[in-house]
Amino acid sequence: MNIRFLTTLLTLILGCTTFAACGGDDNDDPTPTVVPEPEPEPQPEPDEDIKCPFEGYTLVWNDEFNTGTELSSRDWRHEVQADHWVNNELQNYVNRSSPSGRAVTEVKDGTLQIHCFKENGKIYSGRVYAHEHQGWQNGYFEARIKLPSGKGTWPAFWMMPVDNNWSSNPWPMCGEIDIMEEVGVVPNEVSSSIHTQDYNHTKNTQKTNAMTITRAEGDFHIYSLLWTADAITTYVDGQQQLAVTRQQLGSGHNQWPFHYPFYLILNLAWGGDWGGMQGVDESALPVTMEVDYVRVFQQ
């Protein structure tokens, strides 16, 4: 056989074999196609200059409301519920804005502003949850808040359990931590409470404390919670408000359900069983609750 012919034939065979090994058939290719992963959304680093007033705690999450015009959907969710959903409250909670486009929450001038107003015969307001499905178990929680005034207002800064099973662990068995509440009908009196199966307002056994402070309505004040495995203590401007311990109340779930993560809530209700206990004055509307920052520290 002609040597030149054999050489040519061998070259053709080797060439075809090499082509097949390099992926001539996608189904036979042992090396999967590499698809670049999308760039993850950058997570802001906690500000190391922000310090906890208690030693041994480090900032793990915060929102200073210094950027943008809306709450970040990465950190916050708006509740959407019609009036009379809970506590016979009169407001409709909506996602960011009313039907006409008027904001119930906005980030403006370095604060979160939660607005409550009347539009076409209905009251609209905002209720927002921070890290609703992750929350935090134990820690130091702090917010600097300016409360609105007016008969009917009911602003609150509080916590509820993460991903709770309401069938097997209903309220108040699940637990509730109220860091700060105030009603406009009792101006400038701020309170803190906890609710459990054995200690709750339906039995008039809730653990609560209230104090009157200068210009809670109209000035910023710091409302905070120190939560450990064995104690819950709240503060107003560094002054102790409510203090309860597991030893005092009992260590069972019905007395101390604070053994799993809770998430933070900010809302501005209108009327209801407490906020409207002496009626409401719609001439006070619109009103705004302002939040300078929210911070979470843990050991």
N, C-alpha and C positions, 0 to 999 in steps of 0.2 A: 504493500500500500504506500502511496506517495507520502513522504515525510511531511511535506508542507500541508497536505490535506489533514493528516492526523493532528498536527499542531493546531490548525484552525478549529477542528472539531473539539479538541480538548479545551481550547479557550472558550468556545461557546458554552460547553457544559458547565465549566467552572463559573462562568459569568451568570448563568441562570440560577445555579445553586446559591451563589452569594446574594442575588436579588431576593430570592425567597426568604432567606434568613433575616433580611433587613426589613421584612414587613410587607412583602408583596401581597399577602392576604391578611386583613385585619384580624380575622378569627384565629389565625395561627400565630400571631405575634405574641411572644411571651412577655414582652415589655409593655405595660399599659400606658396609654396616652396620659401624659401629665397635664392636668388642667390647673392653672394657677388659682389658688384660693383667694376669694375677695379679701381686701384689706379689712381687718376688724375695726369697728368704730372705736376711736381712741377713748380710753377711760381717764378722766381727769385724776391726777394724783392729789391725795389730801394735802392741804397746806400745812407744812411742818411748823409754821409760825403760830398756828392756832393751838392753844394749850388748854387742857382740861384743868379745872380748879382742884381736881383730886389727883393725887400722885399715883403713878402706875397705869394711867389710862392714855391711850393713843387714839388720835383721830382716825376713824375708819371710813366715814362718809360725811359729806356736808354739801349743802347747797347755799351759796351766798347770794344767789339771784342777781349776779353782776353782768350776765351776758344774755343776749337774745331778748325776745319779747314774749315768749311763751315758755311754759314749763317743759322740761325735757321728757319725752315719752319713755326714755330709757329709765328714768328714776321715778316718774309719777304717773298715776292714772286718775282720771276724773270719774267720780260716781255719777250715774245717770238714773234718777228716780223721780217719780211724780210726787206731788204734795201728799201729805198724810202717810208717807211710807213708814216713818217711825215717829213715835212721840207726838203724833198729831201735828207735826210741824207743817207750816204753810208754804214753804218754798219748794220749787222744782229744781232739782239738781240736774245740770246739763253738762255736756262735754265742751268745755272751753267757752261756748257762746250761746246766747239765746236764739230763738228762731229768726230774729231780725239781724243777728250778727253782732250783737253787743256782748262784749267779753264779760264772763263771770270770773275769770282769772286772767291776769296778765303780769308779766315781769316788766317793771318800769321803775326808773330812778333808783335802782339798786335794791328793790324790794319785790316780794310777791304780793300782789294785791288781789284779794278775794272780794268781789263786789256782789251786793245784794240789791235788787231793784225791781220795780214793777213795770211790766210791759204787757199791754193789751189785756189787762185784767188779771194777769198771773204774776206771781213772785218768782224770780229766778236768782239762783246763787250757786256757789261752788263748794264742792267737797272733794278733797284730793288725798290720795294714798301714796306714801313713799315706800318703794321696794316691797310691794304688797305680798309677793310670793317668796320673798327671802326673809325680810325682817331681821331682827336682832334679838338674841337672848342674853339678857343682862347687859349692863353698860350705863353710861351717863349720856342723857339726851337733853338737848338744850335748844331753845328757840327764843329769839328776841321779837316781841310782838307788840303792835299798837292796836288796841281794841276800838271798835266803833261805839257810838252812843245811840240811844233811841229805845223807846219802849217797844220791845219785840225782838231785839237782837239777842243772839245766843251763840257767840263764838266759842270754839273749843280747839284744844291741842291735846291729843289723846292717842291711845294704842289699843289694838285688838289683835287676836291671835292669827297667825299665818295659816292659810288654807284649812280653816277649821271645818270639821264635819258637824254641821248644824243639827243633824238628826241625832247623832250619838252624844254630842257635846254642846247642847244649846246654851244660849245666854240665859242666866248669868253664870252657869256652870263653867263656861269656857274661860271666864275672866275678862276683865276690862280695867284699864289703867287710865284715869283721867288726870292728866298733868295740870291742865288749866281749863276751867270753864268760867263763864261770866254771863249774866243776863242783864240787859239794859234796864230792866225794871228795878234792879238793885245795883245801881251804878257803882263801879270801882271795887266791888266785892268779888274777889277771885277765889276759886275753890279748887281743891284736889280731892279725888275719891278713888277708891277701888271697889269693884263689884265682883263677888264670887257667889257660888250657890248658897252659902250660909250667910254671907254678908252682902246685902244688896238693898236698893231703895224700895223694892216692892214689899220687903219685910220690915223696912225702916231700920235695918241693921247695917247699912253700908258704912264703911269706914271713910270719913270725910273730914275736911277741915277747911275753913274759909278765913280770909283776912281782907280787910279793907286797906287799899293802898292809894297813894296820891296819884290821881290822873292815870289810872289804868286805861281809861277811855281818853285817848288823845296823846298819850306819851308812850314811848317804847319801854318795855320792861322785859327782863329775862326770866323765863319760866323753864324749870328743869326737873329732871328725874334722875335719881341714882338708884339703880335696880341691881341687886345682887341675888344670889341663890336664896338668901335668908332674910332679906329686908327690902322694903320699898320706901324711899324718902323723896319728897318733892320740895322744891325751893322756889321762892320768888325773890329775884335780885339777891340771891345768896342767903336769904333768910329762910329757915326751915318752915315748911308749911304742914305737910302730912308725913307721919312716920309710923309704919307698921312693920311687924316682923312675923316670920313664920312661926316662931316660938310662941308669940302671943295669940295668933289666930288658929294655929293647928297646921299640921303638915300634910293632911289629906288633900286630895284634889278638890273637894268641895270647899275647903278653906283656903287653899293656896295653889291655884291652878297656874301659877307663873313659872312653869318649868319647861316651856317651849318658846319659840320665837314669836314676837309680836311686831307689828308694823305700825308706822306713824300715820296719823290722820290730822289734817287741818280742815276745818269747815266753819262756815258762817250760816247758822240756821236762823229762821224767822218764825216767831211764835212758838206754838207747841205747848206741851204740858207744863214746862218750866218757863221757857222764854215768853210765853203768852199767858202766864198764870193770872195776870191782871189786864188781859187784852193787849192789843198792839196799836201802835200809832203810825199809820202809813205815811203821815207827813214827814216822818224822820227819813224816809227813803229818798234817794239811794244812800247806802252806807258801805263802808269799806273796812276790811280787816287787813292790816299790813304786817308782813313778816319779813324782817331784815335778814334772817338766816335760820337754818336748821342744821344742827351738828350732832353727830353720834360718835362717842368714844367707847372703846372697850379695852379691857386688860389684855 
